[in-house]
Amino acid sequence: MQMREKVGVEIAGATKRYGKYDVLSDVSLSVAPGEFVSLLGPSGSGKSTLLGILGGFVAPTAGSVHIGGQDVTFAPPHKRDIGVVFQNYALFPHLTVGENVAFPLRARRQPKADWPAKVRDALAMVELSGYEDRRISAMSGGQRQRVALARAIVFEPRLILMDEPLSALDKQLRETMQIELRELHEKLGSTTIYVTHDQREALTMSDRVAILKDGRLVQIDAPQRLHDHPADAFVAGFIGEATLIPATRIDASSVEVAGAVIRTARAIPQTGTILLAVHTEKLLVDDGSRADANRLHGTVRSVVYQGESLRVLVDLGGGHVVSLRQPSHHHGRAAIPEPGRPIALTLHPEDAIVVPEARA
């Protein structure tokens, strides 16, 4: 099975207003043909509304949507040639797996003689070959998710939209499905837009991630750049585990934070309030071997065992507490002093991220 064509998506000035309240406000976004883009943000950020506008389920108050160069702003969903995977799967319990997957073919009045081969191909793509006659009630959560995916791709749509399709799965299965979805995307070469509130999920699966807050697009970037070069304090705090500490400029490459001078290899915003974003994974216990690193001194407040790692809370004084993750193997545990004891931490200048405060 192959997609008929790769199409780009252009969203210009998308706005959705209910009364005086803007759920979505002047969002513009370009998605390249064959790209996997995730819409990420907290509840109420507007990501599902934006996906609804893309799918034709929500009419915009203002703005336009083009798919493959065609204006579909007010076209109904069935005229957009898109596959959709919903959060609750929306499968028909009275139909078999094969009948569920064939439903889009029936709805589009494709030749019935073509249905069996297309259903087999779609099920093979999601590793459910031979499941055509199974009842939906006999399928596990992960299998139902695959059926929903097969139904979304069986008619070879130009664009696939997914609205938090993994949120109902347990953690281990969700992480497995993230990899499988990414591999399926690469096999199909499809253009995919994916809504999630899970930042790790978005970083794992996406070519680019669009961050929304209060109905506005804050930043869109590749996962690593988004993590390492956040646009402001909101993005820095939302992506990964980061503590934001007020900072004072010293010069073009250093700031003062919690009584320590922190050098950074990154550009420091030259106006407005600034903060140092300290990611848990970037902090290391000082063993004296890193002469070029910044140093922060504090007191161990607590050590929490979390399986493969320890989460260590360190009080830097002045009401500032940071956390770091330490491997829970023998050497990792041995490097952490008891709670109440002093500890020195290092932060490489490349990992010292200074950001402006979040924009209103």
Sequence and secondary structure as in RCSB ss.txt:
>XXXX:A:sequence
MQMREKVGVEIAGATKRYGKYDVLSDVSLSVAPGEFVSLLGPSGSGKSTLLGILGGFVAPTAGSVHIGGQDVTFA
PPHKRDIGVVFQNYALFPHLTVGENVAFPLRARRQPKADWPAKVRDALAMVELSGYEDRRISAMSGGQRQRVALA
RAIVFEPRLILMDEPLSALDKQLRETMQIELRELHEKLGSTTIYVTHDQREALTMSDRVAILKDGRLVQIDAPQR
LHDHPADAFVAGFIGEATLIPATRIDASSVEVAGAVIRTARAIPQTGTILLAVHTEKLLVDDGSRADANRLHGTV
RSVVYQGESLRVLVDLGGGHVVSLRQPSHHHGRAAIPEPGRPIALTLHPEDAIVVPEARA
>XXXX:A:secstr
   S    EEEEEEEEEETTEEEEEEEEEEE TT EEEEE STTSSHHHHHHHHHTSS  SEEEEEETTEE TT 
 GGGS EEEE TT    TTSBHHHHHHHHHHHTT  GGGHHHHHHHHHHHTT TT TT BGGGS HHHHHHHHHH
HHHTT  SEEEEESTTTTS HHHHHHHHHHHHHHHHHHT EEEEEES HHHHHHH SEEEEEETTEEEEEE HHH
HHHS SSHHHHHHSSSEEEEEEEEEETTEEEETTEEEE SS    SS EEEEEEGGG EE  S  TTSEEEEEEE
EEEEE SSEEEEEEEEETTEEEEEEEE SHHHHHTS  TTSEEEEEE GGG EEEE    
